[in-house]
């Protein structure tokens, strides 16, 4: 059974490589590059993008009333997100150091470059920054808690887990007491020795 899971994981990595190739083709199509993690766009492309920008005033005047009414609730989530960010950062710096678990690189998850798009107005750039931060914090926290789960309780749930994190497939089967007791130390050791170039 576990060899089949390894094959599936290899297939998934192959699909991820195909996706990265697609993104590379997209970068070529829209004429931007990544250099040392920074987005580079030519002045010519920026000029072309600006033609599509809708001014902030016009954007507000054309806004759906539901967007205006719900904006305080949407942006009200900023404080809880910051608290999650701070809490998980403190948690991993204290606990992961104690266990010897490699810490999650925060800035691998908190990616913010959509504000560089010249076709977005100021309001859209703020919206994109907020959503990027929110999704980044959740992904960052998820990676931290998935490492915690692998360390303490790498067992499948009895019921199907929707959109489980990438480590979950390698956990022990629900009810497989023998594998859990015999393999828990090895599972923890794999976490402590893991290289996180691809997923961290």
C-alpha positions in Angstrom: 0.0 0.0 0.0 2.7 2.5 1.0 4.6 1.9 -2.3 1.5 2.9 -4.2 1.2 6.1 -2.2 4.9 6.8 -3.0 4.1 6.4 -6.7 1.1 8.7 -6.4 3.2 11.3 -4.7 5.8 11.1 -7.4 3.1 11.5 -10.0 1.8 14.6 -8.1 5.3 16.1 -8.1 5.4 15.5 -11.9 2.2 17.4 -12.3 3.5 20.2 -10.1 6.5 20.4 -12.5 4.2 20.6 -15.4 2.3 23.5 -13.7 5.6 25.3 -13.1 6.4 24.9 -16.8 2.9 26.4 -17.6 3.7 29.3 -15.3 7.0 29.8 -17.0 5.2 30.0 -20.4 2.8 32.5 -18.9 5.8 34.7 -17.7 7.1 34.6 -21.3 3.7 35.5 -22.7 3.1 38.5 -20.5 6.8 39.5 -20.6 7.9 39.5 -17.0 10.8 37.7 -15.4 11.8 36.6 -11.9 15.3 37.6 -10.8 16.5 36.8 -7.3 12.8 36.4 -6.3 11.9 39.9 -7.6 9.5 40.6 -10.5 11.0 42.4 -13.4 8.7 44.1 -15.9 9.9 46.4 -18.7 8.8 50.0 -19.0 7.1 49.2 -22.2 4.9 46.5 -20.7 4.0 48.8 -17.8 2.9 51.4 -20.2 0.7 48.8 -22.0 -0.8 47.7 -18.7 -1.6 51.2 -17.6 -4.1 51.5 -20.5 -6.3 49.0 -18.8 -6.3 50.6 -15.4 -9.6 52.0 -14.1 -9.1 55.0 -11.8 -9.9 54.5 -8.1 -12.7 57.1 -8.2 -14.4 55.4 -11.1 -13.8 52.0 -9.5 -15.6 53.2 -6.3 -18.5 54.8 -8.3 -19.0 51.5 -10.2 -18.7 49.3 -7.1 -21.5 46.9 -6.3 -23.3 48.1 -3.1 -22.7 44.7 -1.5 -18.9 45.2 -1.8 -19.2 48.6 0.0 -21.5 47.3 2.8 -19.4 44.2 3.5 -15.9 45.9 3.3 -15.7 46.5 7.0 -16.3 42.8 7.7 -13.8 41.8 5.1 -11.1 44.1 6.4 -12.1 43.4 10.0 -10.4 40.0 9.5 -7.0 41.8 9.3 -6.6 41.8 13.1 -7.3 38.1 13.6 -4.9 37.3 10.7 -2.1 39.3 12.3 -2.8 37.5 15.6 -2.6 34.1 13.8 0.6 35.2 12.1 2.3 36.3 15.3 1.0 33.3 17.3 2.2 30.7 14.9 5.6 32.5 14.5 6.1 32.4 18.3 4.8 28.8 18.5 7.3 27.5 15.9 10.2 29.5 17.3 9.6 28.0 20.8 8.3 24.5 20.1 10.2 23.6 16.9 13.5 24.7 18.4 12.7 22.4 21.4 11.8 19.4 19.2 14.5 20.0 16.6 11.9 20.4 13.8 13.0 22.7 11.0 11.2 26.0 11.1 8.9 27.2 8.3 10.3 30.1 6.3 7.6 32.7 6.7 8.4 34.7 3.6 8.1 31.6 1.3 4.3 31.8 2.1 3.8 35.6 2.5 4.3 36.5 -1.2 3.2 40.0 -2.2 3.9 41.2 -5.7 0.5 41.8 -7.4 0.7 45.4 -6.3 3.4 45.8 -9.0 0.8 45.3 -11.7 0.3 48.7 -13.5 -3.3 47.8 -14.6 -4.5 47.8 -10.9 -5.6 51.0 -9.2 -4.7 51.8 -5.6 -7.9 50.2 -4.2 -7.3 47.0 -6.2 -3.7 46.9 -5.1 -4.7 47.2 -1.4 -7.3 44.4 -2.0 -4.7 42.2 -3.6 -2.2 42.8 -0.8 -4.8 42.0 1.8 -5.9 38.8 0.1 -2.3 37.8 -0.5 -1.4 38.3 3.1 -4.5 36.4 4.4 -3.9 33.4 2.1 -0.2 33.5 2.9 -0.8 33.5 6.7 -3.2 30.6 6.4 -0.8 28.6 4.2 2.1 29.4 6.6 0.1 28.3 9.6 -1.0 25.2 7.8 2.6 24.2 7.1 3.5 24.8 10.7 0.6 22.7 12.0 1.2 19.9 9.5 4.8 19.6 10.7 3.4 19.4 14.3 0.9 16.7 13.2 3.7 14.7 11.6 5.7 14.9 14.7 3.0 14.1 17.2 0.2 12.2 15.5 0.9 11.1 11.9 -2.3 9.0 11.6 -5.0 9.3 9.0 -8.5 10.2 10.1 -11.2 7.5 9.7 -13.3 9.9 7.5 -12.1 11.6 4.4 -10.2 14.8 4.9 -10.9 17.4 2.3 -7.9 19.1 0.8 -5.4 17.5 3.2 -1.9 18.9 3.5 0.8 17.3 1.4 2.3 15.2 4.3 -1.1 13.6 5.1 -0.7 10.9 2.4 2.4 9.6 4.2 0.7 9.1 7.5 -0.2 5.8 9.1 -3.5 4.2 8.2 -6.3 4.6 10.7 -6.3 1.6 13.1 -2.8 0.4 12.1 -1.4 0.2 15.6 1.6 -1.9 14.7 2.9 0.5 12.0 2.3 3.5 14.3 4.2 2.0 17.2 7.0 0.7 15.0 7.3 3.6 12.7 6.6 6.8 14.7 10.3 7.4 15.6 11.3 7.0 11.9 8.5 9.4 10.9 9.7 12.0 13.3 13.3 11.5 12.3 12.3 12.0 8.6 10.7 15.3 9.6 13.8 16.4 11.5 16.1 15.6 8.6 13.9 16.8 5.8 15.0 19.3 3.2 12.3 21.8 2.5 13.3 23.3 -0.8 10.2 22.2 -2.5 7.4 22.6 0.1 8.7 25.0 2.8 
